[in-house]
Amino acid sequence: MKKHLISPSIISANFSCLGKDISKVISSGADMIHFDVMDNHYVPNITMGPFILESIRSYGINVPIDVHLMTNPVDNLIEKFIFAGANYIIFHPESTLHLDKSLNLIKNFKCKSGLAFNPSTSLNYLEYVIEKIDIILIMGVNPGFSGQSFIPNTINKIKNVRKIIDNIKPNILLAVDGGININNISSISKAGANIFISGSEIFGSNNYLKIISSMKKKISCNF
């Protein structure tokens, strides 16, 4: 896998032609797709269910897809989204009564597992379960809506997670979601992120190729 990946969040895509819009963003250089699931319980919004992921796969979208569950509870949805075609299942530690059990459920289905951390969520959860995690997602905004501004102190959290990963399990991917744009992606990269999840910055552009290429250029200047 590449060291740095651009993952457009399709919450900001054009749902009137979702398959075509996703195909367009992939042909413009996107490495994977981010699938935001909200249930109006964990966050005050409702987005997409497993049938949309299944239809995306049926349309012919074959790149890796990570499913970010902003729901409560999560266990029933974990199984449904894996069967629908998810490569990664990421959820918030506060959204389950049994963190270890939920991670085991993902692993039992041979899917990659991950935890998402809100701006105010402690990283202490990692202490006991990090060996079962394939990806850590750091939120640059409070979850629930696209188009928010990146919280600057998130940079420190990314740096702290990078140190934890490097010291314990270097192959864990570090993703950042929320408020990523052409102006801050370089500093987020320097802090240690691998995956850059961006919705409105990419899908709000009239030239996907130009914005994704610019993002990758900003990242490459750091290495």
N, C-alpha and C positions, 0 to 999 in steps of 0.2 A: 504494500500500500504506500502511496505517496506520503511524504512527511507532512504536507500542508494541503488541506482540502477546503474547497468552497462548497457550502451546502445551502442552497436557497430554500427558504421556508415558504412552502406553498400556501400558507395562510394569506399571503399577499398576492397570489396568482389570480388570473382571470378565470373564475369558475364557470363562466359560460362556454369556455373552450379549454378546460383544464388539461386534458391530455396533450393538446397541441402546444399549450403554453409551457408545460413541463418539458416536452420534447425540444422546444426552442431554446430553453435555458440550458439544457444538457448539451445541445449542439454548439452552444456559445461558450462552453468550457466548464460548466458545473460538474463537480466530481461525484456528488451524491445529493439526495433530497431529504429535507427535514419536514416531518409530518406532525403538526401540532394538534393535539387532541384535548379539547376543553369540554367540561360537562356541566357548567353552571353551578357546581358545588365547591370544588377546590378553587376555581377561579370564576369570576362573574361573567362568563361568556360561554357560548356553545359553538363548536366548530365541526369536526369531521369524525365519522365513525368508520368501522372496519370495511364496510362495503365500498367506500370511496377508495381506500387503498387497494382493495381487490380489483376494482375497475381500472385503476391506474396500471396495475400489473397486466391485466387483460389487454389493455391498450398497447402494451409492448414496452413499457418503461422497465429497464433491466438494471439500472444503476442501484447501488446500495441505498436503502431507505431506513432512516432512523425514526422511530415513533416516540414522540415525547408526550407521555401521559400526564396531563395536568388535571387529574381526576381523583375522586375519592368515593369508593375504593378502587383498587387497580387490578386485583388478581383475575377477575372474570374477563377483563379487557385484554390482559396480557395474552391469554390463550387465543382469543379471537383475532388479535392483530398479528400474531405469529402465523396463524393459518392463512391470513389474508396476504402475507408476503413481506412482513417486516424482517430486516436484517439485524436491527438493534431495537431493544425496548428500554426506554429510559423513563424513570419515574422519580417522584419526590419522596424522600424518606418520611416526611410527615403524613403522607397519604396512605400509609399502610399500618396496620396494627402489628404486623410481624415482618419486619424488614428482611430478615434472613430467609424466611419462608418465601417471600415474593421473589427474591433474587434466585433462589433455588428453582422456583417454578419456571423462570425464564431459561435457566441453564438446562433444566430437564428436557426442554423442547429444542435444545441445541441452537439456541439463539444467543446473540451477544447481549449482555446486560449492562445497565448503566444507572447512575444516580444523578439527579439534577439538584442544584443548590441555589435557592433564592438569595438575594442580596443579604438578608439578615439570618440565613440558616447557617448554623455552626458546621464546621468541617469535622467535628468529633465523630459523626456517624461513620466516617471512613475507617476509624481505628479498628473496628471489629469485622468489617466485611470487605475490605479492599481487595482481598485475594479473589473475591467472586465477581469483581467488576472489570468490564472491558473498556468502559468509557465513562468519563466524568464530565457533566455539563454544568458550566457556571453561568448563571443568569446575570446579564448586564442590566436588566430591568426587572421590575416586579411583574410576574407573569399575568397574562390575561388579554393583552391587546397589543397589536403591532403598531409600529410607528413611534414608539417611545424613545427618549434620549438615553444614551448610555450613562450609567452611574459611574463617575470617575474612580471611586474607591474600589471598583471591581478589579482594577489592575492589580492591586495588592493581593486580592484573593486568588487571582490567577497565578501569581508568582508563588504564593504559599502552596497551592495545589501542585504546581510543577515540581517544587522541592519534594513534596510527599511522594509523588509518582516516581521521580528519579531515584529516590532512596529505597523504595519498597518494590515497585512493579513497573519498570520503565516502559513496558509495551502498552500500558493504558493510554488511550486517546484522551486528549483534553479539548473539549469543545466549549465555545462561548456563544451565547445566544442573546440577542436583544440590543438594539441600538448600534450595531456594527455598520460602519460606513467607510467611505474612501478616505476620510480624514483621520480616523482612529484605528484602522485595521493594522497599521504598522506597529503602533504601541502595544496592541493586543497580541500581535505576533511576538514581539520582543519579550513580552511577559511569559510566554511559553505555550501558547495555544497551538493546537494541531488543526482543529476544525473551526471554520468561521461560518456561523449560521446568520444569514441575512435575508430578510423578507422584503420590506418596502424599499430598501436601497437598490435592490436588484430589480424586482418586479415593477417598481415605480419608474424605472428608467425606460426610455424608448429605444435603447440600444444595449441589450443584454451582453453582447460580446464585448463591447467597449468597457462596461462597468466591471465585468468579471476579470477581463484582462488587466484592467487598472488595479484591481484588488490584488491579483497575483503578482503584479509587478511591485507593488508596495511591500508585499511579504518577502519577495525574493531579495529585495535590497538589504534585508536584515541578515542574509546568509551568504 
